[in-house]
Amino acid sequence: MYLRKEDRWKLLVFLLPAVVLFIAYFLYPLIYVIVMSFYKWDAFHPPEYRGFANYAALFKDLTFRRALGNNLTWAGVDMVVKVPLAMMMALILSKKIRGWKFFRTVYFLPQVISGIAMAAMWSAVYNLDYGLLNGVVKLFGGQPVNWLGNVKVAFICVIAYGLLYIGYFMVIMMAEITGIDTTYYEAAAIDGATNLQTDIHITIPMIRSSLATCITLAAVFGLRAFEQVYLLTEGGPANRTMTMVLFIYKKMNANVYGTANAAAVLLIIMGILVMSLVRKIVAGKD
């Protein structure tokens, strides 16, 4: 569509605030992080150029490699466990079974509760002395387990806590399900299709775009995990629950900004690659 010259100026005026904010709060910091990732800097002395030495040091760092593996595992679990669970609940509740509004609210509730409050609650659940989980273990005659202090189960416990957040994806998929033309289901019912068959052959293919969005978001949330790990374990025990964002945070607290910036750049690259791969695999053609 052709725009007149005066309309172009009006368009530029409306876009200018957003463009300025984007440059000031995203593009400039991103470029700054990339540039400073090639320097050694502690904020007290002048930056010292090191080339790719920061990146090489990262891949030699066992803590960083563990954090990288944890993030990829977290993203994978979120994509293959959390999203399918959310889809199942969306498919069930979209049929408007008895009490569906109540269950929709209950599953979405963790999204509106402060992450700090949720972490405090789960810290109490996992507590060695009075935690609910150990109470169940004692009830069946077992010995209490230090869930967040055991190197074998700590990371599993942290990931399990994150599985509560299926309501966000569930609501996204339910919103698209409600927009599907009911004539598809009427035709399927005439042909004798069961509910399971209509879900597999009609509903799921029709919400593929929402499903791709949810899987992408799940991967992003898994890659940037920080809050629950910091509040529950601070990366312990023995760095078994370390994540890349927590690794960056600790490096910044230690004034090792060059290494922190290099890790941030790698996290950004990994996020772009994972999102692109997920979108290519899941979205496909319309």
C-alpha positions in Angstrom: 0.0 0.0 0.0 1.4 3.4 -1.0 1.7 6.0 1.7 1.6 9.7 1.1 4.6 11.7 2.2 2.7 13.4 5.1 1.4 10.0 6.2 5.0 8.7 6.3 6.0 11.5 8.6 3.0 10.8 10.9 4.0 7.1 11.0 7.6 7.9 11.9 6.4 10.2 14.7 4.3 7.5 16.2 7.1 4.9 15.8 9.8 7.1 17.2 9.2 6.6 20.9 9.1 2.8 20.6 12.2 2.8 18.4 14.1 5.0 20.9 13.1 2.8 23.8 14.1 -0.3 21.9 17.5 1.1 21.1 18.1 2.4 24.6 16.9 -0.5 26.6 17.6 -3.5 24.3 19.8 -2.9 21.3 22.5 -0.8 23.1 22.8 -3.1 26.1 22.9 -6.1 23.9 25.8 -4.6 21.8 27.6 -3.6 25.0 27.3 -7.1 26.5 28.7 -8.6 23.3 31.6 -6.1 23.1 32.5 -6.5 26.8 32.5 -10.3 26.5 35.9 -10.0 24.9 37.4 -8.0 27.8 38.5 -8.8 31.3 36.9 -6.3 33.6 36.2 -6.0 37.3 34.6 -2.5 37.3 37.6 -1.2 39.3 40.3 -1.3 36.6 40.3 -0.4 32.9 39.0 -3.2 30.7 41.6 -5.5 29.3 41.1 -7.0 25.8 41.3 -10.8 25.9 39.7 -11.9 22.6 38.0 -15.3 22.9 39.8 -16.2 26.2 36.6 -15.6 28.2 34.7 -18.1 26.0 37.5 -20.6 26.1 37.6 -20.4 29.9 33.9 -20.9 30.2 34.0 -24.3 28.4 36.8 -25.4 30.6 34.7 -24.5 33.7 32.9 -27.5 35.1 30.3 -25.3 36.8 29.4 -23.6 33.6 29.2 -26.9 31.7 26.9 -28.3 34.4 24.8 -25.1 34.3 24.5 -25.5 30.5 23.5 -29.1 30.8 20.9 -28.3 33.5 19.4 -25.6 31.4 19.0 -27.8 28.3 17.6 -30.6 30.5 15.2 -28.1 32.1 14.0 -26.8 28.7 13.6 -30.3 27.4 11.5 -31.4 30.4 9.3 -28.3 30.1 8.7 -29.0 26.4 8.0 -32.7 26.6 6.3 -32.8 30.0 4.8 -29.5 31.0 3.3 -28.6 27.6 1.7 -32.0 27.0 0.2 -31.8 30.5 -1.2 -28.4 29.7 -2.6 -29.6 26.4 -4.3 -32.5 28.1 -5.9 -30.2 30.6 -6.9 -27.8 27.8 -8.5 -30.6 25.8 -10.4 -31.9 28.9 -11.6 -28.5 30.2 -12.5 -27.1 26.8 -15.3 -29.8 26.7 -16.8 -27.8 29.6 -17.1 -30.7 32.0 -18.7 -30.2 35.4 -16.6 -27.7 37.4 -14.4 -26.8 34.5 -14.3 -23.1 35.5 -13.1 -24.1 39.0 -10.4 -26.4 37.6 -9.3 -23.8 35.1 -8.9 -21.3 38.0 -7.0 -23.8 40.2 -4.5 -24.7 37.4 -3.9 -21.1 36.6 -3.6 -20.0 40.2 0.2 -20.6 40.5 0.7 -18.0 37.8 -0.7 -15.2 39.9 1.1 -16.1 43.1 4.4 -14.5 43.9 7.4 -16.7 42.9 9.0 -16.0 46.3 5.9 -17.2 48.1 5.8 -20.4 46.0 9.4 -21.0 46.6 8.9 -20.6 50.4 6.1 -23.0 50.3 8.1 -25.7 48.4 11.1 -25.1 50.6 8.8 -26.1 53.5 7.5 -29.1 51.6 11.0 -30.3 51.0 12.3 -29.5 54.6 14.3 -32.3 56.2 12.7 -32.1 59.7 9.1 -31.0 59.3 8.5 -31.1 55.5 5.3 -32.6 54.1 7.2 -34.9 51.8 9.3 -36.3 54.6 6.1 -36.7 56.6 4.8 -39.0 54.0 8.1 -40.9 53.9 8.0 -41.4 57.7 4.4 -42.5 57.4 5.5 -45.5 55.3 8.4 -46.3 57.6 11.2 -44.6 55.5 14.0 -42.4 56.6 13.8 -38.6 56.0 15.6 -37.4 52.9 17.4 -34.1 52.5 15.7 -33.4 49.2 17.4 -30.1 48.4 20.7 -31.1 49.9 21.1 -34.5 48.1 23.2 -34.3 45.0 21.2 -37.1 43.4 17.7 -35.6 43.7 18.1 -31.9 44.3 17.8 -31.0 40.6 14.8 -33.3 40.1 13.1 -31.6 43.0 13.7 -28.1 41.6 12.4 -29.1 38.2 9.3 -30.9 39.7 8.4 -27.6 41.5 8.4 -25.9 38.1 5.8 -28.4 36.7 3.1 -26.6 38.6 3.1 -23.8 36.1 1.0 -25.5 33.4 -1.9 -23.1 33.7 -0.3 -20.5 31.5 0.1 -22.8 28.6 -3.3 -24.4 29.2 -5.1 -21.0 29.0 -3.3 -20.2 25.7 -4.4 -23.4 24.1 -8.0 -23.2 25.5 -8.3 -19.8 23.9 -7.6 -21.2 20.5 -9.7 -24.2 21.0 -12.7 -22.0 21.7 -12.2 -20.4 18.3 -12.4 -23.7 16.3 -15.5 -23.9 14.1 -18.0 -26.3 15.7 -19.0 -27.6 12.3 -15.9 -29.7 12.3 -17.0 -31.5 15.4 -20.6 -31.8 14.2 -19.4 -33.5 11.0 -17.1 -35.8 13.0 -20.0 -36.8 15.3 -22.1 -37.7 12.3 -19.3 -39.9 11.1 -19.2 -41.6 14.5 -15.9 -40.2 15.7 -15.1 -40.6 19.4 -13.9 -37.7 21.6 -10.3 -39.0 21.5 -10.5 -39.2 17.7 -11.8 -35.6 17.4 -9.0 -34.4 19.7 -6.3 -36.2 17.7 -7.6 -35.4 14.2 -9.3 -32.1 14.6 -8.4 -30.2 17.8 -4.7 -30.8 18.0 -4.0 -30.0 14.4 -6.1 -26.9 14.6 -4.2 -25.5 17.6 -0.8 -26.3 16.1 0.2 -22.6 16.2 -0.6 -22.2 19.9 1.1 -25.5 20.6 4.2 -24.2 18.8 4.0 -21.0 20.8 3.7 -22.9 24.1 6.6 -25.2 23.3 8.8 -22.2 22.4 7.9 -20.3 25.6 8.5 -23.5 27.6 12.0 -23.7 26.1 12.7 -20.0 26.8 11.5 -20.4 30.4 13.7 -23.4 30.9 16.7 -21.7 29.5 16.3 -18.6 31.7 15.4 -20.4 34.9 16.7 -18.5 37.9 14.2 -17.5 40.6 13.2 -20.9 41.9 16.8 -22.2 41.9 18.2 -19.2 43.6 15.5 -19.3 46.3 15.5 -23.0 46.9 19.2 -24.1 46.6 21.3 -21.2 45.3 22.8 -23.6 42.8 23.8 -26.3 45.4 24.5 -28.8 46.5 28.0 -29.0 44.8 26.6 -26.8 41.9 24.2 -29.7 40.9 21.3 -27.3 40.4 23.3 -24.5 38.9 21.7 -22.7 35.9 23.3 -20.3 33.4 21.4 -17.2 34.7 22.4 -18.1 38.3 26.0 -18.6 37.0 26.0 -15.2 35.4 24.5 -13.6 38.6 27.2 -15.1 40.8 30.0 -14.0 38.4 28.6 -10.4 38.4 28.5 -10.5 42.2 32.1 -11.5 42.1 32.9 -8.6 39.7 34.0 -10.9 37.0 32.1 -9.0 34.3 33.9 -10.3 31.3 33.1 -13.9 32.0 29.5 -13.0 33.0 29.1 -11.2 29.7 30.5 -14.1 27.7 28.1 -16.5 29.4 25.2 -14.1 28.7 26.1 -14.0 25.0 26.2 -17.8 24.9 22.8 -18.0 26.6 21.4 -15.6 24.0 22.8 -17.6 21.1 21.6 -20.9 22.7 18.1 -19.3 23.1 18.0 -18.2 19.5 19.0 -21.6 18.2 16.6 -23.5 20.4 13.7 -21.3 19.5 14.5 -21.4 15.8 14.7 -25.2 16.0 11.5 -25.6 17.9 9.6 -23.3 15.6 10.9 -25.2 12.5 10.0 -28.6 13.9 6.6 -27.8 15.5 5.1 -25.0 13.5 5.7 -26.5 10.0 3.5 -25.2 7.2 0.0 -23.8 7.7 
